[in-house]
Amino acid sequence: MRAVVALTKLNLAGSLRRQIHLATLLLAVLLMGLPLYVHQFSLGTNGFSRVSTDFGLTIMNFFAVGLAIFVTSSSIPRELENRSVHTLLVRPVRRYQYILSHFVANITILGASLLLLGAAFTTALAFMTGKIDLSLLVAVYGFFLQGAVITAVCLAISTKASPALTGTAGAFVYLVGILPQAFIRFFLVEDRDSPFSAGLARLLKSIVPDLSLFNLKDAVVHQLYYNPLYPVSMTLYAMAWVAVSVLIATFLFGSRDL
């Protein structure tokens, strides 16, 4: 465990040197100004709040996905390319500890970024509306779980693939994972009458994580009811996919001839 913590700190220091956090800080500033910008359209209090919330959460969602793919797709391949991994593995560090440290470091960056963005946006919205809506943080938590799953999947792929291929695969997993069943049923089957495309889409969705389960944005924006235990089930589902993906990453990385 001590080795995992030490390697995690090392990976976090490397991310700080690459100044990844500057993108988060810039986006936080933009999100703080978003409610004021939307307010200029004079949509009324209710319309202003919904439009601002929808727009802000959508930005955070895409940022979380992009950050997870960008950071994870290059972390291990970069160390393999410059051979710094050899220096680490000659010490009493097991390969599973190396993989686990990369995952922990990446989701720490993701979690800290989303926490900052969520706090900045909630504060700005509260300043404009006069009330604090903590339900926004539930949607942000869903984005974090989604990003954690994407991070774990990309981590497994990156042990054998280049950064470009890993990034492409991560984007593919995201696009297929958020594909709703209603789209398959109504667009591919009823509208286009393409059972082959529908069958292929269902097959792909069955082998990738269902990322649509982490989307609580619509429920938060439109104040729809959801089971209070739903975030718990989301967490368990994410933990299952993370565990499987990290195990696969450990196996694939262990099979590499370094």
C-alpha positions as CSV (number, residue, x, y, z in Angstrom):
1,M,0.0,0.0,0.0
2,R,2.9,2.3,0.8
3,A,4.2,1.8,-2.8
4,V,0.9,2.6,-4.3
5,V,0.7,5.9,-2.3
6,A,4.2,6.9,-3.3
7,L,3.7,6.1,-7.0
8,T,0.3,8.0,-6.9
9,K,2.1,11.1,-5.5
10,L,4.7,10.8,-8.3
11,N,2.0,10.6,-11.0
12,L,0.1,13.5,-9.5
13,A,3.3,15.6,-9.5
14,G,3.8,14.7,-13.2
15,S,0.3,15.9,-14.0
16,L,1.0,19.2,-12.2
17,R,4.1,19.6,-14.3
18,R,2.1,19.2,-17.4
19,Q,-0.3,21.9,-16.1
20,I,-3.4,20.0,-16.6
21,H,-5.0,21.8,-13.7
22,L,-4.9,25.1,-15.7
23,A,-7.7,23.9,-18.0
24,T,-9.8,23.1,-14.9
25,L,-9.2,26.6,-13.4
26,L,-10.1,28.3,-16.7
27,L,-13.3,26.3,-17.0
28,A,-14.2,27.1,-13.4
29,V,-14.0,30.8,-14.2
30,L,-16.2,30.4,-17.3
31,L,-18.8,28.4,-15.3
32,M,-18.9,31.1,-12.7
33,G,-19.8,33.6,-15.4
34,L,-22.2,31.3,-17.2
35,P,-25.3,32.2,-15.0
36,L,-24.7,35.9,-15.5
37,Y,-24.4,35.4,-19.3
38,V,-27.7,33.4,-19.5
39,H,-29.5,35.9,-17.3
40,Q,-29.0,38.5,-20.0
41,F,-31.6,36.7,-22.1
42,S,-34.3,37.5,-19.5
43,L,-35.9,34.0,-19.6
44,G,-37.5,34.5,-16.2
45,T,-36.3,33.0,-12.9
46,N,-37.4,29.4,-13.7
47,G,-36.2,29.4,-17.3
48,F,-33.0,31.0,-16.4
49,S,-32.2,28.5,-13.7
50,R,-33.0,25.5,-15.9
51,V,-31.1,26.7,-18.9
52,S,-28.0,27.6,-16.8
53,T,-28.1,24.3,-15.0
54,D,-28.5,22.3,-18.2
55,F,-25.8,24.1,-20.0
56,G,-23.4,24.1,-17.0
57,L,-23.8,20.4,-16.3
58,T,-23.4,19.5,-20.0
59,I,-20.1,21.3,-20.1
60,M,-18.9,19.5,-16.9
61,N,-20.0,16.1,-18.4
62,F,-18.0,16.6,-21.6
63,F,-15.0,18.0,-19.7
64,A,-15.0,15.0,-17.4
65,V,-15.1,12.5,-20.3
66,G,-12.4,14.4,-22.2
67,L,-10.2,14.7,-19.1
68,A,-10.5,11.0,-18.3
69,I,-9.6,10.0,-21.8
70,F,-6.8,12.5,-22.3
71,V,-5.0,11.9,-19.0
72,T,-5.3,8.1,-19.0
73,S,-4.6,7.4,-22.7
74,S,-1.1,8.9,-22.3
75,S,0.0,8.1,-18.8
76,I,1.3,4.6,-19.2
77,P,2.4,4.8,-22.9
78,R,4.4,7.9,-22.1
79,E,6.4,6.1,-19.4
80,L,6.9,3.1,-21.6
81,E,8.2,5.3,-24.4
82,N,10.7,7.2,-22.2
83,R,11.5,4.0,-20.3
84,S,10.9,5.6,-16.9
85,V,8.8,2.6,-16.0
86,H,11.9,0.4,-16.0
87,T,13.4,2.5,-13.2
88,L,10.2,2.0,-11.1
89,L,9.8,-1.7,-11.7
90,V,13.4,-2.6,-10.7
91,R,12.5,-1.4,-7.2
92,P,10.3,-3.5,-4.9
93,V,7.2,-2.5,-6.8
94,R,4.8,-5.0,-8.2
95,R,3.1,-4.4,-11.5
96,Y,-0.4,-4.4,-10.0
97,Q,0.8,-1.6,-7.7
98,Y,2.0,0.3,-10.7
99,I,-1.4,0.0,-12.5
100,L,-3.3,0.8,-9.3
101,S,-1.3,3.9,-8.7
102,H,-2.0,5.3,-12.2
103,F,-5.7,4.7,-11.7
104,V,-5.8,6.3,-8.3
105,A,-3.8,9.3,-9.6
106,N,-6.1,9.8,-12.6
107,I,-9.3,9.6,-10.7
108,T,-7.9,12.0,-8.1
109,I,-7.3,14.5,-10.8
110,L,-10.8,13.9,-12.2
111,G,-12.5,14.1,-8.8
112,A,-10.6,17.3,-7.8
113,S,-11.4,18.9,-11.1
114,L,-15.2,18.1,-10.9
115,L,-15.3,19.1,-7.2
116,L,-13.9,22.5,-8.1
117,L,-16.2,23.0,-11.1
118,G,-19.2,21.8,-9.2
119,A,-18.5,24.2,-6.3
120,A,-17.8,27.1,-8.7
121,F,-21.0,26.6,-10.7
122,T,-23.2,26.0,-7.6
123,T,-21.9,29.1,-6.0
124,A,-22.4,31.2,-9.1
125,L,-26.0,29.9,-9.5
126,A,-26.8,30.5,-5.9
127,F,-25.6,34.1,-6.2
128,M,-28.0,34.7,-9.1
129,T,-31.0,32.8,-7.8
130,G,-30.6,33.4,-4.1
131,K,-30.7,29.7,-3.1
132,I,-28.2,26.9,-3.0
133,D,-29.1,23.8,-5.0
134,L,-27.0,20.9,-3.7
135,S,-28.8,18.5,-6.1
136,L,-26.3,19.7,-8.7
137,L,-23.6,17.9,-6.8
138,V,-25.5,14.6,-7.3
139,A,-25.3,15.0,-11.1
140,V,-21.6,15.9,-10.7
141,Y,-21.1,12.7,-8.7
142,G,-22.6,10.8,-11.6
143,F,-20.1,12.4,-14.0
144,F,-17.3,11.4,-11.6
145,L,-18.4,7.7,-11.6
146,Q,-18.8,7.8,-15.4
147,G,-15.3,9.2,-15.7
148,A,-13.9,6.6,-13.3
149,V,-15.3,3.8,-15.4
150,I,-13.9,5.4,-18.6
151,T,-10.5,5.9,-16.9
152,A,-10.4,2.2,-15.9
153,V,-11.3,1.0,-19.3
154,C,-8.8,3.3,-21.0
155,L,-6.1,2.2,-18.5
156,A,-6.6,-1.4,-19.6
157,I,-6.4,-0.5,-23.3
158,S,-3.3,1.7,-22.8
159,T,-1.2,-1.2,-21.5
160,K,-1.1,-2.5,-25.0
161,A,-2.1,0.4,-27.3
162,S,-0.7,3.8,-28.3
163,P,-2.2,7.0,-26.9
164,A,-4.0,7.7,-30.1
165,L,-5.6,4.3,-30.3
166,T,-6.5,4.4,-26.6
167,G,-8.1,7.7,-26.9
168,T,-10.1,6.5,-29.9
169,A,-11.2,3.4,-28.1
170,G,-12.2,5.5,-25.0
171,A,-14.3,7.8,-27.2
172,F,-15.9,4.8,-28.8
173,V,-16.8,3.2,-25.4
174,Y,-18.3,6.5,-24.3
175,L,-20.4,7.0,-27.5
176,V,-21.7,3.4,-27.4
177,G,-22.1,3.5,-23.6
178,I,-24.4,6.5,-23.6
179,L,-26.5,5.2,-26.6
180,P,-30.1,4.9,-25.2
181,Q,-32.2,1.9,-25.8
182,A,-35.0,4.2,-27.1
183,F,-32.7,5.3,-29.9
184,I,-32.1,1.7,-31.0
185,R,-35.8,0.8,-30.7
186,F,-37.4,3.8,-32.4
187,F,-34.7,5.0,-34.8
188,L,-32.9,1.9,-36.0
189,V,-35.8,-0.5,-35.8
190,E,-39.1,1.4,-36.4
191,D,-37.9,4.4,-38.4
192,R,-35.0,3.0,-40.4
193,D,-36.2,-0.7,-40.3
194,S,-32.6,-1.9,-39.9
195,P,-32.6,-5.0,-37.7
196,F,-28.9,-5.6,-38.5
197,S,-27.8,-2.2,-37.2
198,A,-30.1,-2.6,-34.2
199,G,-28.6,-6.0,-33.4
200,L,-25.1,-4.7,-33.8
201,A,-25.8,-1.7,-31.5
202,R,-27.3,-4.0,-28.9
203,L,-24.3,-6.3,-29.1
204,L,-21.8,-3.4,-28.7
205,K,-23.8,-2.1,-25.7
206,S,-23.7,-5.5,-24.1
207,I,-19.9,-5.6,-24.0
208,V,-19.3,-2.0,-22.8
209,P,-20.4,-0.3,-19.6
210,D,-23.8,1.3,-19.8
211,L,-22.8,4.9,-19.2
212,S,-26.3,6.2,-19.5
213,L,-27.0,4.9,-16.0
214,F,-24.8,7.7,-14.6
215,N,-26.7,10.5,-16.2
216,L,-28.8,12.3,-13.5
217,K,-28.6,15.6,-15.4
218,D,-32.1,15.6,-16.7
219,A,-33.5,14.6,-13.3
220,V,-31.7,17.5,-11.6
221,V,-32.5,20.0,-14.3
222,H,-36.2,19.2,-14.5
223,Q,-36.5,18.3,-10.9
224,L,-37.7,14.7,-11.6
225,Y,-38.0,12.2,-8.9
226,Y,-35.5,9.4,-8.6
227,N,-35.0,6.7,-6.0
228,P,-32.7,8.0,-3.1
229,L,-30.8,4.7,-3.3
230,Y,-30.1,5.1,-7.0
231,P,-26.7,6.9,-6.4
232,V,-25.8,3.8,-4.3
233,S,-26.6,1.4,-7.2
234,M,-24.6,3.7,-9.5
235,T,-21.6,3.5,-7.2
236,L,-21.8,-0.3,-7.0
237,Y,-22.1,-0.6,-10.8
238,A,-19.1,1.7,-11.3
239,M,-17.1,-0.2,-8.7
240,A,-17.8,-3.5,-10.5
241,W,-16.6,-2.2,-13.9
242,V,-13.6,-0.5,-12.3
243,A,-12.5,-3.7,-10.5
244,V,-12.9,-5.8,-13.7
245,S,-11.0,-3.2,-15.9
246,V,-8.1,-2.8,-13.4
247,L,-7.8,-6.6,-13.1
248,I,-7.6,-6.8,-16.9
249,A,-5.1,-4.0,-17.0
250,T,-2.9,-5.7,-14.5
251,F,-3.1,-9.0,-16.5
252,L,-2.3,-7.3,-19.8
253,F,0.6,-5.2,-18.3
254,G,1.9,-8.3,-16.5
255,S,2.1,-10.1,-19.9
256,R,4.3,-7.4,-21.4
257,D,8.0,-8.2,-21.8
258,L,9.8,-5.2,-20.2
